[in-house]
Each structure stands twice: as structure tokens, then as C-alpha cells.
Amino acid sequence: MQITGTHFNYYQVCHRKLWLFANGINMEHSSDLVYEGKMIHETSYPQRAERYREVEMEGIKIDFFDQHNKIIHEIKKSRKEHESHIWQLKYYIPVLERAGISGVSGILEYPKERKTEEIFLSEPDRERLKEIETDIHQIIHSDTCPDVINLPKCRKCAYYDFCYSGEQ
């Protein structure tokens, strides 16, 4: 199975969510919060469609890529899962490098909060990406679903009903 940016994101958020998603259980389509995030992505920067383009390759989908400056722009709804956003974007950089695009950096954008953050990939980050990718493979190929993490953030997760339905 090809690892995607979503796998990297979910790895940081919840290993159970990662396993469910990777094993074909997708609840995102029915989530109002996911829909809200999609609308923020589609409406926050309407002028970008003319200058930048969405890039889809090797299991990743970059919101906007500035080819001239080699900058990945990722739009997120809020900073609540900030660490997962950082690692998702960092994962995109070596994917572009494998496609022959060097010198890439990124910008995380939170339009509702009017915040941006530059993201760069260091050598220690590259090693950590390899470790995370190994962990992701172990999790998604496991025969058992990881346990519920039972944190307050679970209540807003698209998988909440699945995880807390009382079934084993």
C-alpha cells in the first residue's frame, strides 16, 4: 500500500483512525467538520487558481504549489492538530524531490486564524520521516485495530460514532 499525506496526518492524530482509514473504513464523507475544512480550502484563496496549481502525485494532493518559488501551500481549518499538519507537509517535500523538484519548502496557512507558518525539512526530519513511515506500515498492516485513545478531541472526530458504538 502506498503511503499518503493523509496517512502521515492520521499517524500524528490517532493510530486507530490511521488503521481504520487504511483498511477501507472512511467516515470523513459524513463529517460536517471535514466539509467545513473543504469549504475553507475552496473559498479562502480564490485568486490562487490563476497563479498556482493543485498537485496530485505519488499518493499526495498538495493544495497549491508555487512552481516559481517552489513553495507548497497547505490550507488547514485550525491549528488544533498543528503537529500533524507539519509532518504531512514535510512528507510532501521528499515526494516532490523524487519527482526532480529540489529546494522545496512549505507554508501552512490557517485562514480563519489569519496565521501562516513556514515549514522546512531538515536532515533529522528526513530520518524521522523514515521512522514514521515504518511505524505507519506496521500499524496499517496489523491484524488488529489500535485501541481508542479516549481523548476530548475524539468527540469531534469523524470516526467518533464508530469508535464509541460499544462494539468490539
PAVEXKOL-471401 format. One line per field, with one value per atom (N, C-alpha, C): residue number from 1; residue in one letter; atom name; x negated, y, z negated. Coordinates in nm, 4 decimals, always signed. Atoms other than C-alpha are relative to their C-alpha. Layout:
<atoms>
i NUM/...
aa A/...
at CA/...
X X/...
Y Y/...
Z Z/...
</atoms>
This chain:
<atoms>
i 1/1/1/2/2/2/3/3/3/4/4/4/5/5/5/6/6/6/7/7/7/8/8/8/9/9/9/10/10/10/11/11/11/12/12/12/13/13/13/14/14/14/15/15/15/16/16/16/17/17/17/18/18/18/19/19/19/20/20/20/21/21/21/22/22/22/23/23/23/24/24/24/25/25/25/26/26/26/27/27/27/28/28/28/29/29/29/30/30/30/31/31/31/32/32/32/33/33/33/34/34/34/35/35/35/36/36/36/37/37/37/38/38/38/39/39/39/40/40/40/41/41/41/42/42/42/43/43/43/44/44/44/45/45/45/46/46/46/47/47/47/48/48/48/49/49/49/50/50/50/51/51/51/52/52/52/53/53/53/54/54/54/55/55/55/56/56/56/57/57/57/58/58/58/59/59/59/60/60/60/61/61/61/62/62/62/63/63/63/64/64/64/65/65/65/66/66/66/67/67/67/68/68/68/69/69/69/70/70/70/71/71/71/72/72/72/73/73/73/74/74/74/75/75/75/76/76/76/77/77/77/78/78/78/79/79/79/80/80/80/81/81/81/82/82/82/83/83/83/84/84/84/85/85/85/86/86/86/87/87/87/88/88/88/89/89/89/90/90/90/91/91/91/92/92/92/93/93/93/94/94/94/95/95/95/96/96/96/97/97/97/98/98/98/99/99/99/100/100/100/101/101/101/102/102/102/103/103/103/104/104/104/105/105/105/106/106/106/107/107/107/108/108/108/109/109/109/110/110/110/111/111/111/112/112/112/113/113/113/114/114/114/115/115/115/116/116/116/117/117/117/118/118/118/119/119/119/120/120/120/121/121/121/122/122/122/123/123/123/124/124/124/125/125/125/126/126/126/127/127/127/128/128/128/129/129/129/130/130/130/131/131/131/132/132/132/133/133/133/134/134/134/135/135/135/136/136/136/137/137/137/138/138/138/139/139/139/140/140/140/141/141/141/142/142/142/143/143/143/144/144/144/145/145/145/146/146/146/147/147/147/148/148/148/149/149/149/150/150/150/151/151/151/152/152/152/153/153/153/154/154/154/155/155/155/156/156/156/157/157/157/158/158/158/159/159/159/160/160/160/161/161/161/162/162/162/163/163/163/164/164/164/165/165/165/166/166/166/167/167/167/168/168/168
aa M/M/M/Q/Q/Q/I/I/I/T/T/T/G/G/G/T/T/T/H/H/H/F/F/F/N/N/N/Y/Y/Y/Y/Y/Y/Q/Q/Q/V/V/V/C/C/C/H/H/H/R/R/R/K/K/K/L/L/L/W/W/W/L/L/L/F/F/F/A/A/A/N/N/N/G/G/G/I/I/I/N/N/N/M/M/M/E/E/E/H/H/H/S/S/S/S/S/S/D/D/D/L/L/L/V/V/V/Y/Y/Y/E/E/E/G/G/G/K/K/K/M/M/M/I/I/I/H/H/H/E/E/E/T/T/T/S/S/S/Y/Y/Y/P/P/P/Q/Q/Q/R/R/R/A/A/A/E/E/E/R/R/R/Y/Y/Y/R/R/R/E/E/E/V/V/V/E/E/E/M/M/M/E/E/E/G/G/G/I/I/I/K/K/K/I/I/I/D/D/D/F/F/F/F/F/F/D/D/D/Q/Q/Q/H/H/H/N/N/N/K/K/K/I/I/I/I/I/I/H/H/H/E/E/E/I/I/I/K/K/K/K/K/K/S/S/S/R/R/R/K/K/K/E/E/E/H/H/H/E/E/E/S/S/S/H/H/H/I/I/I/W/W/W/Q/Q/Q/L/L/L/K/K/K/Y/Y/Y/Y/Y/Y/I/I/I/P/P/P/V/V/V/L/L/L/E/E/E/R/R/R/A/A/A/G/G/G/I/I/I/S/S/S/G/G/G/V/V/V/S/S/S/G/G/G/I/I/I/L/L/L/E/E/E/Y/Y/Y/P/P/P/K/K/K/E/E/E/R/R/R/K/K/K/T/T/T/E/E/E/E/E/E/I/I/I/F/F/F/L/L/L/S/S/S/E/E/E/P/P/P/D/D/D/R/R/R/E/E/E/R/R/R/L/L/L/K/K/K/E/E/E/I/I/I/E/E/E/T/T/T/D/D/D/I/I/I/H/H/H/Q/Q/Q/I/I/I/I/I/I/H/H/H/S/S/S/D/D/D/T/T/T/C/C/C/P/P/P/D/D/D/V/V/V/I/I/I/N/N/N/L/L/L/P/P/P/K/K/K/C/C/C/R/R/R/K/K/K/C/C/C/A/A/A/Y/Y/Y/Y/Y/Y/D/D/D/F/F/F/C/C/C/Y/Y/Y/S/S/S/G/G/G/E/E/E/Q/Q/Q
at N/CA/C/N/CA/C/N/CA/C/N/CA/C/N/CA/C/N/CA/C/N/CA/C/N/CA/C/N/CA/C/N/CA/C/N/CA/C/N/CA/C/N/CA/C/N/CA/C/N/CA/C/N/CA/C/N/CA/C/N/CA/C/N/CA/C/N/CA/C/N/CA/C/N/CA/C/N/CA/C/N/CA/C/N/CA/C/N/CA/C/N/CA/C/N/CA/C/N/CA/C/N/CA/C/N/CA/C/N/CA/C/N/CA/C/N/CA/C/N/CA/C/N/CA/C/N/CA/C/N/CA/C/N/CA/C/N/CA/C/N/CA/C/N/CA/C/N/CA/C/N/CA/C/N/CA/C/N/CA/C/N/CA/C/N/CA/C/N/CA/C/N/CA/C/N/CA/C/N/CA/C/N/CA/C/N/CA/C/N/CA/C/N/CA/C/N/CA/C/N/CA/C/N/CA/C/N/CA/C/N/CA/C/N/CA/C/N/CA/C/N/CA/C/N/CA/C/N/CA/C/N/CA/C/N/CA/C/N/CA/C/N/CA/C/N/CA/C/N/CA/C/N/CA/C/N/CA/C/N/CA/C/N/CA/C/N/CA/C/N/CA/C/N/CA/C/N/CA/C/N/CA/C/N/CA/C/N/CA/C/N/CA/C/N/CA/C/N/CA/C/N/CA/C/N/CA/C/N/CA/C/N/CA/C/N/CA/C/N/CA/C/N/CA/C/N/CA/C/N/CA/C/N/CA/C/N/CA/C/N/CA/C/N/CA/C/N/CA/C/N/CA/C/N/CA/C/N/CA/C/N/CA/C/N/CA/C/N/CA/C/N/CA/C/N/CA/C/N/CA/C/N/CA/C/N/CA/C/N/CA/C/N/CA/C/N/CA/C/N/CA/C/N/CA/C/N/CA/C/N/CA/C/N/CA/C/N/CA/C/N/CA/C/N/CA/C/N/CA/C/N/CA/C/N/CA/C/N/CA/C/N/CA/C/N/CA/C/N/CA/C/N/CA/C/N/CA/C/N/CA/C/N/CA/C/N/CA/C/N/CA/C/N/CA/C/N/CA/C/N/CA/C/N/CA/C/N/CA/C/N/CA/C/N/CA/C/N/CA/C/N/CA/C/N/CA/C/N/CA/C/N/CA/C/N/CA/C/N/CA/C/N/CA/C/N/CA/C/N/CA/C/N/CA/C/N/CA/C/N/CA/C/N/CA/C/N/CA/C/N/CA/C/N/CA/C/N/CA/C/N/CA/C/N/CA/C/N/CA/C/N/CA/C/N/CA/C/N/CA/C/N/CA/C/N/CA/C
X -0.0842/+0.0000/-0.0883/+0.0750/-0.1281/+0.0383/-0.0228/-0.1672/+0.0336/-0.0450/+0.0080/-0.0193/+0.0038/+0.0081/+0.1046/-0.1056/+0.3326/-0.0486/+0.0544/+0.1560/-0.0926/+0.0903/-0.1117/+0.0783/-0.0837/+0.1536/+0.0668/-0.0725/+0.3584/-0.0943/+0.0981/+0.0445/-0.0206/+0.0207/-0.0056/+0.1255/-0.1270/+0.3634/+0.0455/-0.0553/+0.4707/-0.0330/+0.0387/+0.3311/+0.1225/-0.1233/+0.6817/+0.0624/-0.0534/+0.8047/-0.0834/+0.0904/+0.4992/+0.0321/-0.0256/+0.5697/+0.1349/-0.1339/+0.9410/-0.0018/+0.0079/+0.8727/-0.0743/+0.0821/+0.6004/+0.0671/-0.0699/+0.8287/+0.1396/-0.1208/+1.1092/+0.1220/-0.1124/+1.3253/-0.0164/+0.0135/+1.3717/+0.1286/-0.1163/+1.6059/-0.0012/+0.0162/+1.4843/+0.1122/-0.1026/+1.7553/+0.1263/-0.1223/+2.0253/-0.0251/+0.0361/+1.8451/+0.0220/-0.0207/+1.9648/-0.1306/+0.1269/+1.6226/-0.0935/+0.0809/+1.4488/+0.0531/-0.0615/+1.6945/-0.0380/+0.0377/+1.6209/-0.1448/+0.1389/+1.2469/-0.0146/+0.0031/+1.3082/+0.0466/-0.0505/+1.5083/-0.1028/+0.1052/+1.2297/-0.1080/+0.1002/+0.9840/+0.0461/-0.0503/+1.2042/+0.0294/-0.0428/+1.3017/-0.0997/+0.0889/+1.0108/-0.0889/+0.0940/+0.7802/+0.0428/-0.0501/+0.9840/-0.0966/+0.0921/+0.7117/-0.1145/+0.1117/+0.4637/+0.0151/-0.0210/+0.6205/-0.0706/+0.0655/+0.4665/-0.1524/+0.1453/+0.1110/-0.0612/+0.0553/+0.0620/+0.0900/-0.0856/+0.1909/-0.0009/-0.0095/+0.3078/-0.0836/+0.0867/+0.0625/+0.0407/-0.0334/+0.1524/-0.0977/+0.0986/-0.1175/-0.0410/+0.0521/-0.2500/+0.0795/-0.0808/+0.0413/+0.0144/-0.0161/+0.0247/+0.0862/-0.0786/+0.2521/-0.0317/+0.0435/+0.0985/+0.1041/-0.1038/+0.3471/-0.0400/+0.0506/+0.1410/-0.1521/+0.1452/-0.2112/-0.0445/+0.0603/-0.4001/-0.1266/+0.1108/-0.6285/-0.1211/+0.1099/-0.8353/-0.0874/+0.0727/-0.9312/-0.0171/+0.0074/-0.8980/+0.0534/-0.0626/-0.6620/+0.1327/-0.1252/-0.3915/+0.0863/-0.0950/-0.0860/+0.1058/-0.1013/+0.1312/+0.0950/-0.1026/+0.4560/+0.0665/-0.0615/+0.5916/+0.1040/-0.1116/+0.9043/-0.0434/+0.0457/+0.7393/-0.1314/+0.1290/+0.4156/+0.0137/-0.0211/+0.5694/-0.0859/+0.0852/+0.3744/-0.1265/+0.1126/+0.0778/-0.1158/+0.1135/-0.1889/+0.0261/-0.0330/-0.0068/-0.0095/+0.0100/+0.0089/-0.1457/+0.1427/-0.3641/-0.0579/+0.0593/-0.4551/+0.0607/-0.0605/-0.2084/-0.0716/+0.0676/-0.3674/-0.1462/+0.1391/-0.7205/-0.0083/-0.0025/-0.6274/+0.0075/-0.0151/-0.5353/-0.1326/+0.1251/-0.8829/-0.0832/+0.0780/-1.0726/+0.0754/-0.0758/-0.7895/-0.0277/+0.0321/-0.8493/-0.1464/+0.1416/-1.2253/-0.0190/+0.0098/-1.1820/+0.0494/-0.0498/-0.9987/-0.0929/+0.0980/-1.3039/+0.0123/-0.0171/-1.1962/-0.0744/+0.0797/-1.4623/+0.0229/-0.0103/-1.4745/+0.1409/-0.1401/-1.1121/+0.0134/-0.0386/-0.9714/+0.1522/-0.1450/-0.6208/+0.0501/-0.0689/-0.3737/+0.1316/-0.1291/-0.0940/+0.0818/-0.0859/+0.1969/+0.1285/-0.1217/+0.4806/+0.0827/-0.0686/+0.7089/+0.0976/-0.0945/+0.9714/-0.0720/+0.0787/+0.6983/-0.0970/+0.0915/+0.5056/-0.1449/+0.1358/+0.1850/-0.0622/+0.0774/-0.0846/-0.1286/+0.1261/-0.3978/-0.0831/+0.0908/-0.6970/-0.0481/+0.0439/-0.7994/-0.1183/+0.1182/-1.1410/-0.0299/+0.0344/-1.2768/-0.1486/+0.1397/-1.5976/-0.0439/+0.0503/-1.8203/+0.0591/-0.0664/-1.6880/+0.1480/-0.1389/-1.3354/+0.0080/+0.0020/-1.4258/-0.0092/+0.0114/-1.5291/+0.1311/-0.1273/-1.2113/+0.1097/-0.0974/-1.0024/-0.0122/+0.0213/-1.1594/+0.0549/-0.0507/-1.0784/+0.1526/-0.1462/-0.7201/+0.0559/-0.0482/-0.6780/-0.0048/+0.0094/-0.7984/+0.1127/-0.1091/-0.5539/+0.1356/-0.1269/-0.2703/+0.0230/-0.0130/-0.3368/+0.0348/-0.0293/-0.3367/+0.1448/-0.1367/-0.0088/+0.1023/-0.1052/+0.1839/+0.0019/+0.0034/+0.0713/+0.0249/-0.0320/+0.1543/+0.1365/-0.1284/+0.4346/+0.1031/-0.0933/+0.5848/+0.0007/-0.0192/+0.7205/-0.0532/+0.0465/+0.5433/+0.1168/-0.1026/+0.7359/+0.0426/-0.0507/+0.9471/-0.0910/+0.0886/+0.7342/+0.0757/-0.0885/+1.0285/-0.0480/+0.0384/+0.9302/+0.1146/-0.1078/+1.1540/+0.0146/-0.0068/+1.0636/+0.0796/-0.0749/+1.2356/+0.1440/-0.1405/+1.5777/+0.0239/-0.0158/+1.5147/-0.0497/+0.0563/+1.3651/+0.1106/-0.0963/+1.5471/+0.0222/-0.0091/+1.4839/+0.0620/-0.0498/+1.6399/+0.1085/-0.1088/+1.9597/-0.0512/+0.0570/+1.7593/-0.0753/+0.0842/+1.5158/+0.0783/-0.0732/+1.7749/+0.1381/-0.1304/+2.0606/+0.0221/-0.0131/+1.9904/-0.0301/+0.0307/+1.8972/-0.1494/+0.1413/+1.5673/-0.0466
Y -0.1189/+0.0000/+0.1245/-0.1248/+0.3422/+0.0913/-0.0932/+0.5792/+0.1361/-0.1304/+0.9131/+0.1065/-0.1095/+1.2524/-0.0187/+0.0254/+1.1523/-0.1006/+0.0957/+0.8543/+0.0716/-0.0733/+1.0874/+0.0881/-0.0842/+1.3233/-0.0842/+0.0841/+1.0472/-0.0673/+0.0596/+0.8892/+0.0907/-0.0961/+1.2056/+0.0172/-0.0272/+1.2377/-0.1201/+0.1176/+0.8807/-0.1244/+0.1217/+0.5402/-0.0836/+0.0727/+0.3899/+0.0582/-0.0669/+0.6467/-0.0378/+0.0402/+0.5659/-0.1418/+0.1401/+0.1902/-0.0138/+0.0090/+0.2318/+0.0548/-0.0620/+0.4662/-0.0903/+0.0836/+0.2410/-0.1324/+0.1260/-0.0603/+0.0202/-0.0232/+0.0976/+0.0474/-0.0539/+0.2376/+0.1509/-0.1446/+0.6008/+0.0673/-0.0686/+0.8157/+0.1498/-0.1434/+1.1550/+0.0583/-0.0497/+1.1833/+0.0481/-0.0388/+1.2277/+0.1027/-0.0928/+1.4788/+0.1454/-0.1429/+1.8391/+0.0784/-0.0702/+1.9464/-0.0191/+0.0242/+1.7842/+0.0846/-0.0820/+1.9579/+0.1474/-0.1385/+2.2904/+0.0255/-0.0133/+2.2358/+0.0047/+0.0004/+2.1579/+0.1346/-0.1297/+2.4792/+0.1112/-0.0983/+2.6814/-0.0097/+0.0208/+2.5285/+0.0585/-0.0415/+2.6049/+0.1485/-0.1394/+2.9606/+0.1020/-0.0955/+3.1141/+0.0797/-0.0669/+3.1996/-0.0181/+0.0222/+3.2208/+0.0479/-0.0527/+3.4188/-0.0958/+0.0914/+3.1331/-0.0909/+0.0908/+2.9212/+0.0504/-0.0573/+3.1579/-0.0108/-0.0025/+3.1586/-0.1347/+0.1258/+2.8245/-0.1131/+0.1111/+2.4790/-0.1078/+0.1147/+2.1844/-0.1112/+0.1061/+1.8951/-0.1313/+0.1324/+1.5302/-0.1001/+0.0974/+1.2629/-0.0909/+0.0948/+0.9550/-0.0008/+0.0090/+0.9499/+0.1287/-0.1279/+1.3163/+0.0932/-0.1027/+1.6050/+0.1328/-0.1286/+1.9469/+0.1050/-0.1006/+2.2303/+0.0970/-0.0922/+2.4838/-0.0114/+0.0036/+2.4676/+0.1172/-0.1136/+2.7813/-0.0530/+0.0601/+2.6409/+0.0911/-0.0953/+2.9567/+0.0039/-0.0093/+2.9783/-0.1346/+0.1356/+2.6023/-0.0057/-0.0037/+2.6541/-0.0746/+0.0726/+2.4131/+0.0838/-0.0700/+2.5893/-0.1008/+0.0898/+2.3769/+0.0816/-0.0749/+2.5220/-0.0930/+0.0791/+2.3949/+0.0848/-0.0678/+2.4793/+0.0672/-0.0575/+2.5317/-0.0649/+0.0488/+2.4753/-0.1113/+0.1007/+2.2115/-0.1243/+0.1163/+1.9314/+0.0466/-0.0680/+2.1519/-0.0943/+0.0911/+1.8825/-0.0940/+0.0892/+1.6531/+0.0751/-0.0808/+1.9366/+0.0180/-0.0188/+1.9969/-0.1245/+0.1230/+1.6310/-0.0407/+0.0269/+1.5946/+0.0826/-0.0869/+1.8915/-0.0426/+0.0453/+1.7687/-0.1261/+0.1211/+1.4358/+0.0347/-0.0398/+1.6171/+0.0402/-0.0525/+1.7668/-0.1097/+0.1032/+1.4400/-0.0636/+0.0508/+1.3263/+0.0876/-0.0907/+1.6357/-0.0152/+0.0192/+1.5801/-0.1243/+0.1214/+1.2261/+0.0245/-0.0367/+1.3890/+0.1004/-0.0879/+1.6069/+0.1470/-0.1400/+1.9263/+0.0198/-0.0208/+2.0364/+0.1407/-0.1319/+2.3292/+0.0375/-0.0244/+2.2919/+0.0304/-0.0284/+2.4443/+0.0086/-0.0044/+2.4893/+0.1108/-0.0951/+2.7225/-0.0627/+0.0393/+2.6108/+0.1272/-0.1183/+2.8508/-0.0337/+0.0129/+2.8899/+0.1270/-0.1240/+3.1454/+0.0515/-0.0465/+3.1550/+0.0678/-0.0565/+3.2366/+0.1081/-0.0955/+3.4582/-0.0232/+0.0376/+3.2695/-0.0834/+0.0823/+3.1216/-0.0420/+0.0472/+2.9239/-0.0641/+0.0609/+2.8415/-0.1339/+0.1345/+2.4765/-0.0389/+0.0471/+2.3445/-0.1416/+0.1379/+1.9898/-0.0091/+0.0154/+1.9267/-0.1457/+0.1378/+1.6182/-0.0863/+0.0821/+1.4982/-0.0274/+0.0216/+1.5450/-0.1142/+0.1071/+1.3166/-0.1374/+0.1259/+1.0459/-0.0308/+0.0200/+1.0966/-0.0430/+0.0414/+1.0667/-0.1495/+0.1440/+0.7243/-0.0828/+0.0707/+0.6173/-0.0013/-0.0095/+0.7394/-0.0920/+0.0847/+0.5619/-0.1479/+0.1379/+0.2362/-0.0286/+0.0156/+0.2851/-0.0097/+0.0008/+0.3593/-0.1376/+0.1326/+0.0362/-0.1058/+0.0972/-0.1611/+0.0132/-0.0224/-0.0042/-0.0464/+0.0285/-0.0362/-0.1462/+0.1414/-0.3953/-0.0924/+0.0802/-0.5096/-0.0664/+0.0709/-0.7646/+0.0571/-0.0548/-0.5718/+0.1520/-0.1445/-0.2222/+0.0537/-0.0602/+0.0003/+0.0419/-0.0380/+0.0888/+0.1456/-0.1373/+0.4004/+0.0809/-0.0819/+0.6864/+0.0730/-0.0564/+0.8317/+0.1357/-0.1368/+1.1982/+0.0951/-0.0943/+1.5077/+0.0262/-0.0249/+1.5580/-0.1069/+0.1096/+1.2261/+0.0413/-0.0393/+1.3912/+0.0707/-0.0725/+1.5971/-0.0790/+0.0830/+1.3126/-0.0642/+0.0639/+1.1732/-0.1469/+0.1413/+0.8238/-0.0191/+0.0076/+0.9026/-0.1064/+0.0969/+0.7025/-0.1428/+0.1335/+0.4064/-0.0453/+0.0368/+0.4097/-0.0168/+0.0019/+0.4647/-0.0618/+0.0649/+0.2500/-0.1127/+0.1063/-0.0076/-0.1371/+0.1281/-0.2792/-0.0235/+0.0373/-0.4665/-0.0279
Z +0.0000/+0.0000/+0.0000/-0.0082/+0.0938/-0.1166/+0.1100/-0.1991/+0.0594/-0.0482/-0.1516/-0.1079/+0.0958/-0.3166/-0.1094/+0.0987/-0.4894/-0.1043/+0.0964/-0.6476/-0.0997/+0.0893/-0.7852/-0.0971/+0.0845/-0.9182/-0.1083/+0.0958/-1.0822/-0.0995/+0.0909/-1.2311/-0.1209/+0.1083/-1.4371/-0.0855/+0.0681/-1.5284/-0.0828/+0.0675/-1.6141/+0.0816/-0.0711/-1.5244/+0.0385/-0.0333/-1.5322/+0.1278/-0.1190/-1.2787/+0.1226/-0.1069/-1.0654/+0.0469/-0.0338/-1.0777/+0.0705/-0.0606/-1.0010/+0.1428/-0.1323/-0.7081/+0.0980/-0.0868/-0.5655/+0.0345/-0.0222/-0.5928/+0.0582/-0.0784/-0.3922/-0.0762/+0.0767/-0.6707/-0.0038/-0.0142/-0.5768/-0.0453/+0.0565/-0.7823/+0.0325/-0.0256/-0.6599/+0.0857/-0.0922/-0.3933/-0.0709/+0.0709/-0.6593/-0.1098/+0.1070/-0.8829/+0.0409/-0.0242/-0.8973/-0.0155/+0.0202/-1.0279/+0.1194/-0.1200/-0.7303/+0.1153/-0.1050/-0.4985/-0.0185/+0.0280/-0.6696/+0.0431/-0.0415/-0.6147/+0.1509/-0.1470/-0.2485/+0.0546/-0.0447/-0.2089/-0.0249/+0.0279/-0.3733/+0.1073/-0.1048/-0.1277/+0.1332/-0.1316/+0.1727/+0.0117/-0.0080/+0.0806/-0.0561/+0.0672/-0.1135/+0.0943/-0.0887/+0.1754/+0.1453/-0.1362/+0.4977/+0.1091/-0.0994/+0.6778/+0.0294/-0.0193/+0.6434/+0.1199/-0.1130/+0.9134/+0.1254/-0.1173/+1.1663/-0.0075/+0.0145/+1.0242/-0.0364/+0.0497/+0.8531/+0.0458/-0.0379/+0.9175/-0.1073/+0.0882/+0.7176/+0.0628/-0.0499/+0.7486/-0.0653/+0.0499/+0.7180/+0.0616/-0.0474/+0.7399/-0.1146/+0.0989/+0.5564/-0.1301/+0.1206/+0.3130/-0.0788/+0.0698/+0.2185/+0.0847/-0.0675/+0.3025/-0.0688/+0.0531/+0.2495/+0.0362/-0.0227/+0.2085/+0.1109/-0.1015/+0.4032/+0.0039/-0.0142/+0.5413/+0.0853/-0.0700/+0.6385/+0.0677/-0.0745/+0.9115/+0.0065/-0.0145/+0.9447/-0.1260/+0.1268/+0.5761/-0.0699/+0.0551/+0.5092/-0.1433/+0.1320/+0.2173/+0.0038/+0.0196/+0.1093/-0.0931/+0.0857/-0.0328/-0.0443/+0.0547/-0.2613/-0.0866/+0.0713/-0.3905/-0.1011/+0.1069/-0.7216/-0.0718/+0.0658/-0.9157/-0.1303/+0.1263/-1.2547/-0.0403/+0.0467/-1.4426/-0.1039/+0.1041/-1.6709/+0.0187/-0.0275/-1.5030/+0.0725/-0.0634/-1.4171/+0.0323/-0.0210/-1.4575/+0.1172/-0.1120/-1.2156/+0.1330/-0.1216/-0.9612/+0.0412/-0.0279/-0.9902/+0.0659/-0.0522/-0.9296/+0.1330/-0.1302/-0.6459/+0.1066/-0.0973/-0.4693/+0.0192/-0.0118/-0.5472/+0.0857/-0.0816/-0.3881/+0.1492/-0.1397/-0.0655/+0.0647/-0.0560/-0.0226/+0.0673/-0.0702/+0.0492/+0.1169/-0.1148/+0.2763/+0.1221/-0.1103/+0.4901/+0.0420/-0.0335/+0.4692/+0.0867/-0.0813/+0.6066/+0.1423/-0.1331/+0.8977/+0.0691/-0.0623/+0.9660/-0.0366/+0.0410/+0.7865/-0.1317/+0.1211/+0.5389/-0.0547/+0.0609/+0.2991/-0.0425/+0.0354/+0.1912/-0.1490/+0.1385/-0.1284/-0.0023/+0.0083/-0.2544/-0.0894/+0.0871/-0.4146/-0.0424/+0.0549/-0.6439/-0.0159/+0.0061/-0.6208/-0.0757/+0.0792/-0.8685/+0.0222/-0.0364/-0.7009/-0.1056/+0.1027/-0.9770/-0.1157/+0.1090/-1.2287/+0.0488/-0.0626/-0.9857/-0.0431/+0.0378/-1.0607/+0.1118/-0.0928/-0.8411/-0.0703/+0.0572/-0.9189/+0.1102/-0.0973/-0.7019/-0.0536/+0.0364/-0.7014/+0.0886/-0.0699/-0.6065/-0.0464/+0.0318/-0.6040/-0.0310/+0.0412/-0.7996/+0.0177/-0.0073/-0.7887/-0.1116/+0.1032/-1.1283/+0.0335/-0.0436/-0.9871/+0.1004/-0.1007/-0.6966/-0.0680/+0.0752/-0.9418/-0.0721/+0.0710/-1.1425/+0.0978/-0.1015/-0.8229/+0.0292/-0.0244/-0.7617/-0.1159/+0.1184/-1.1191/-0.0012/-0.0022/-1.0879/+0.1078/-0.1085/-0.7547/-0.0403/+0.0496/-0.9140/-0.0991/+0.0974/-1.2040/+0.0694/-0.0733/-0.9613/+0.0629/-0.0620/-0.7721/-0.1047/+0.1059/-1.0988/-0.0473/+0.0488/-1.2120/+0.1022/-0.0991/-0.8864/+0.0430/-0.0363/-0.8247/-0.1192/+0.1178/-1.1765/+0.0186/-0.0074/-1.2083/-0.0959/+0.0987/-1.4980/+0.0049/+0.0039/-1.5189/-0.1326/+0.1256/-1.7754/-0.0890/+0.0963/-2.0891/+0.0180/+0.0038/-2.1241/-0.0921/+0.0824/-2.2588/-0.1112/+0.1019/-2.4533/-0.0525/+0.0332/-2.4482/+0.0357/-0.0339/-2.4354/+0.1502/-0.1437/-2.0676/+0.0734/-0.0645/-1.9903/+0.0321/-0.0203/-2.0213/+0.1321/-0.1265/-1.7077/+0.1202/-0.1068/-1.5041/+0.0830/-0.0903/-1.2017/-0.0363/+0.0382/-1.3456/-0.1390/+0.1373/-1.6851/-0.0170/+0.0124/-1.6310/+0.0157/-0.0220/-1.5041/-0.1251/+0.1130/-1.7963/-0.1308/+0.1254/-2.0672/+0.0113/-0.0187/-1.9402/-0.1001/+0.0975/-2.2116/+0.0570/-0.0623/-1.9638/-0.0031/+0.0004/-1.9709/+0.1400
</atoms>
